[in-house]
Amino acid sequence: MNEREHNSKREARRDGHQSDPTDRTDRTENPARPTTLRPSGGYRQLRSFQVTTVIYDATVSFCNRFVDKRSRTHDQMVQAARSGRQNIAEGSRASATSSQTELRLVNVARASLDELLLDYEDFLRQRSLPQWAKDDPQAQAVREVGRRHDPTDRSDPTDQSNLVAYAPWLNDADPVVVANAIICLIHQANYLLDRQVASLERGFIREGGYSERLAAARIAERQKQHRTDRTDLAPPPCPRCGKGMVLRTTRKGGRAGSQFWGCPDYPECKGTRQVRKPDGSGGSDRSDRREP
């Protein structure tokens, strides 16, 4: 992973941890979180994560077989492949608290795969080895494996079924076959990540970010409490003159800010009552009270 991608990832993490605390793809919702907040996790079920896992494992094998282990290219290719996979997982986890962090990390994954794609193309070009055209029969065969993937399959994604499906190419003794097969996989992963980013952007526009949803949930809760607190505020009759009373607020003294029922004819009539509380208490005759 180059310095630019490292800085982007660091900024994404910083935004995720330092953003305002009040401030898809397929995820498994965390039952411990309120349903009004965003679900997170479930990245193992993402097809993009599964394909990048194959790319990562295949790249480690490719570099060990065909690239000098002492060269910087060996480490760079492995790290780029790892970054493409790990940032999808980190973005999915971060989605619970920051849509911006999730988008940035998914884009870091996309950039890492672009870097890895160039490394494989360089490997072939610098050795005067052929790169498959898009309509090459072997390239089409590799792509067909991805098309046969069942999106409704929820079997354990940690098994080796995906890697085994591409084994005829990835285990070939010819580096041309292996490199070209991985190039096809990178193109598939980039296509999936582009769709994932577009879906995240649409979801953000439609539903807002975490901070907006949290604020909306808070407003709804306050409105609910306000309705509960005021269910018993029907004006009672004045205990002195019988007229419908009005809600007033004490302005001075130890009870400043508290509410009470007062006669609309004050100061001629000084009848008052306590406001009935949600539990039914209060509301007694306080006709000897003088409004401050």
N, C-alpha and C positions, 0 to 999 in steps of 0.2 A: 504494500500500500504506500503510495507516494505521499509527500508532505502535504499537498493540497487536500487529499482525502483524509489524512490524519487530522488536519485542522478542522475540516467539516464535521468529522465525527466528534471531535472534542467539543465543538460549539453545540452540536446536537445534544450531547450529554449535559453540557452546562445549562442549556435552555430547559432541559427536562428537570434538572434538580433545582434551578434557581428561578423558575417561572413562578408567577403569582399562584399561591396555593388555592386561592379562590378562583384564581384565574378562571373491505375489510377482508375478497379475502375471507378466510374462514377462521374464526376464533372460538375458543371454548370460554363461555362466560364464567367468571369467578362468582360462585354463589354467595361469598361473603360480602360482596359489594352491593350497594343498593342498585336496583334495576334502572334508576335514572342515570347512572354513570356509565361510562363506556366500558365494554368488555375488553379484555386483553388476553394475550397468550394464544394458544392453539396454533402456533406457527408450524408445528410438525405436520399438520394436515395441509399446509399450503403447498401447492404443486411447485411453486417457485423455490421453496426451501428444499423440497425433495430433489429437484433437478440440480440445484447448486451443491447439494451433498454429493451427488454423483460426480459433479465436476471437480469438487475438492479432492475426493478420494482418487479419482482418475489422474488428477494433476500430480498428486504426491507420488503415485506409481510411475507416471510418465517421467517426472524429473529424476527419480531414483534410477530409472532404466536408461534414459537417453541424454540427460544433462549432467555435466560435471558437478558433483556435490560441493566442490570447493568454490564454484563460481557464484557470483552475486545473483545471476539470473535464476539459479535454482531456488534460492531463498525468496526472491521477489515473486516468482510465479506461485510458489506455495502460499505465500502470505496474501497475494491478491485473490487466490481461490478461496482461502479461508475467510477473508474479509467479505467476499460476496455472500458466503453462507451465514456467517455470524451476525452481520448487520441486519439481515432479515429477521433473525430471532430477537435481537435487541430492540429493533423497531416495533415488533409485535408486542413485546413486553412493555415498552414505553407508551404504547397507545392508550393505556388507561388514564394517563395524566397529561399527555401532550401530543396533540395531532401533529404539531410542527416538528417535534423530535422524531416521530415515526416517519414522516415524509422525508426528513433529512437522512435518516439512517437507511431507508430503502434506496434513496438516490445514491448514497455512498456505496451500497452494494452494487448498484448498476454501474457506477464508475469503476469499481474494482474489476468487474467482469470485462468492461471495455479494455482496461489495461491488460488483463490476462489474454484477451482475444488478440491484441497486438503482439504479445509475446509469442503466441503460437504461430501467428502469421510470419513473424520475424524468423522463427525457427525454420520454417519451410523455405522462406525466400532466401535466407543467407546460406542455405545448403543446396539451393537450386532444386528443391523438391516440389512436386506439384501440389497445388491446393484445389480441392474439389470445387467444381462449379455447382451452382444451386440445383441444376437439373441432372447432376451426376447420379447414376443409379445407386451408388453406395450412400450418397448424401440423402437421397430420398428414402432409402431403407432405414437410416438412422432416424429421420424425422417421423417415419411411420410408427416407430416404437412409441414415440411420445403421443401420437394421435390415438393409439390403442389404449392409452391410460384411462381408466374408469374414474371420473371425478367423484363418483358416489362411494368409491371404495374407502372404507374407514379402517382397514386392517392396519396392523402396527407398522408405522412408517420408518421405524428404526431397523427393520430387517434389511436384508441384502437383495430384496426382489428387484429394486430399480437398477442396482449395479449389475445384477445377473442378466437383466434384459439387454444391456449394452455390452456384455462380455465378449461377444464375437468380434467386436471392433476394438474394445479397450484392452483386451489381452493379446491382440495380434503382435507378432514379432516385428512387424514393419512399423517404424515410427511415423511414416506417412499416413498410414491407416489410423493410428491412434490419435495423432494430432488433428487430423481432419474430422474425426468423429467428435472429439472434444470441442472443436470449433462449431460444429452443428449444435451441440448441446448448449454452448454459450449463447448462440443466436436464439435458441428456444427460451433460455432463461431470461434473456433481455426482453424478449417479447412478453413473457409473463410478468416481468417487473414493470414494464411500461403500462400494462393493463392494471396492475396493482396500484401504481401511482395515480392513474386516472380515476380509479374507483375511490381511492382515499380522498382525492380532491373533490370529487362529486359529493361524497359523504360529508366533507367539511362544509361545503357550500349549503347542503341541504339541512344538516343537523347542527352545524357549529362545532367549535372545539370544546375541549373539556371544561374550560373556564365558563364558557357561555351556558353549557348544559348544567353545570353546578349552580351558577347564578339563577338560572330559571327554576331549578329544583328548590332553591332557597326561597325565592319569591313565592312559589306555589305553597310552600310550607307556611310561610308567614301569612299568606291570605287565608289558608285553612285555619290557622290559629286565630286570626282576626275574626273570622266568621264564628268560630266556637266561642270566643270571648264575648261576642255581642249578640248571642242568640236570645238573651233575656233582657234586652234593652228596650222593650216596648214601654212607652211612657206610662207610669202609674198615676193614679189620681192624687192630687194634693191632699194631705191629711187634714188640712184646714178648710180650704174652699172647694175642693173637689175638682178643680181644673186639671187638665192634662199637664204633667210636669215636663220640664226641659232639662237636658243633661248639661251640667256645669262642671267646671274644673276649679279646684281650690288653688288660689294663687299665692297664698302666704302661709306661714306657720309650718308646724311639723308635718302636716298632711298635704303640703304643696304638691301639686301635680295629680292628686287623686281626684276621682270624679264622684259626683253626687247628683241626685235629683233635686231641682229647685223649682219653686213656684214661678210661673211666668209673670205674676203680678208683683214680684219683689220690687221695691221694698215694702209695699203695702201689705203683702202677705209673705211671711217668712217661713212657710212650710217647706220642709226638706225630707228627703228619704235617702238612705244608703243605696248604692247600686248593688243589685243582686249579683253575686259571684256565680261562675259556672257550676259550682257545687251546690247552688241553691241557698247558700247562706247570705245574710245581709238583707237589706230592704226594709229595715225597721223604721218606724216613725221617728224622725228627729226634728219635729216641728219647732223645737225650741232653739234650733241652731240658727245662727246669723251668718249670712254669706259674707266672707271676707272682702 
